[in-house]
Structures are given as C-alpha cells and as structure tokens.
Amino acid sequence: MDATHLHCRRCGTVRPIRFEPLVAGEQSLGTGVYCAHCRHLAFTLLKPARFYCEICDDVRPALVERVDLGHGAGEFGVVLVCGRQGDAVRRACA
C-alpha cells in the first residue's frame, strides 16, 4: 500500500502529499513529506545513520541513545551506539 494522502494540520482536511528533499539538492539529508496543497511539512523521512564500530570492526547501523548528563533539570545528551552492540553497551554502562 502506498500513502498518497495525509490529514494536513494547516488545511484541516485530507490532502495529497508531495515528497521533496529537506534541503534542495541534498537528497542525502532526508526527504520531507509535504501537503501538496499548502506545502506544510508533515514529517520527514531519514535514512538510518551508519558509522564504523571499533568492536565489530565494520560499518554498522547506529542507534541513538539518550545519556543523562547528571546536571539535573532533565539535561541529557545523545550518542550513537552500534545497533549490534547496543544491548551490550547498555549492560556494561548500567
């Protein structure tokens, strides 16, 4: 099944969609899904991040992990961890 329409928040009704690069000419940065009528950005499609994992000695999919910075007030950072090693890293850091 292919999605061809969405409920646009700006128009307040179901409208056709249009796909465009988030940044003109830079397809690698992701694709925006827009209302074809008013051009409201509904959501984005991003390719999964990949990076070199020293443990696996290979390029692997990355997972974004939330890290508490310990400064209080809900401050946190994010890091990329290997999708294959993510569970092992979480257990080692716990």
Residue pairs with C-beta under 8 A, 6 or more apart in sequence:
3 17
4 16
4 17
5 14
5 15
5 16
5 17
6 14
6 15
6 17
6 33
6 35
6 42
7 13
7 14
7 15
8 14
8 15
8 35
8 37
8 38
8 40
8 42
9 40
9 42
10 35
10 38
10 40
11 35
11 37
11 38
11 40
15 35
15 36
15 37
15 38
16 35
16 36
16 37
17 33
17 34
17 35
17 36
17 42
18 33
18 34
18 35
18 36
18 39
19 31
19 32
19 33
19 34
19 45
20 31
20 32
20 34
21 27
21 29
21 30
21 31
21 32
22 29
22 30
22 31
22 32
22 44
23 29
28 47
30 44
30 45
30 46
30 47
31 44
31 45
31 46
32 41
32 43
32 44
32 45
33 41
33 42
33 43
33 44
33 45
34 40
34 41
34 42
35 42
48 61
48 62
49 61
49 62
49 64
49 80
50 59
50 60
50 61
50 62
51 59
51 60
51 62
51 80
51 82
52 58
52 59
52 60
53 59
53 60
53 82
53 84
53 85
55 82
55 85
56 82
56 84
56 85
60 82
60 83
60 84
60 85
61 82
61 83
61 84
62 80
62 81
62 82
62 83
63 80
63 81
63 82
63 83
63 86
64 78
64 79
64 80
65 78
65 79
65 80
65 81
65 86
65 89
65 90
66 76
66 77
66 78
67 76
67 77
67 78
67 79
68 75
68 76
69 75
69 76
69 77
81 89
82 89
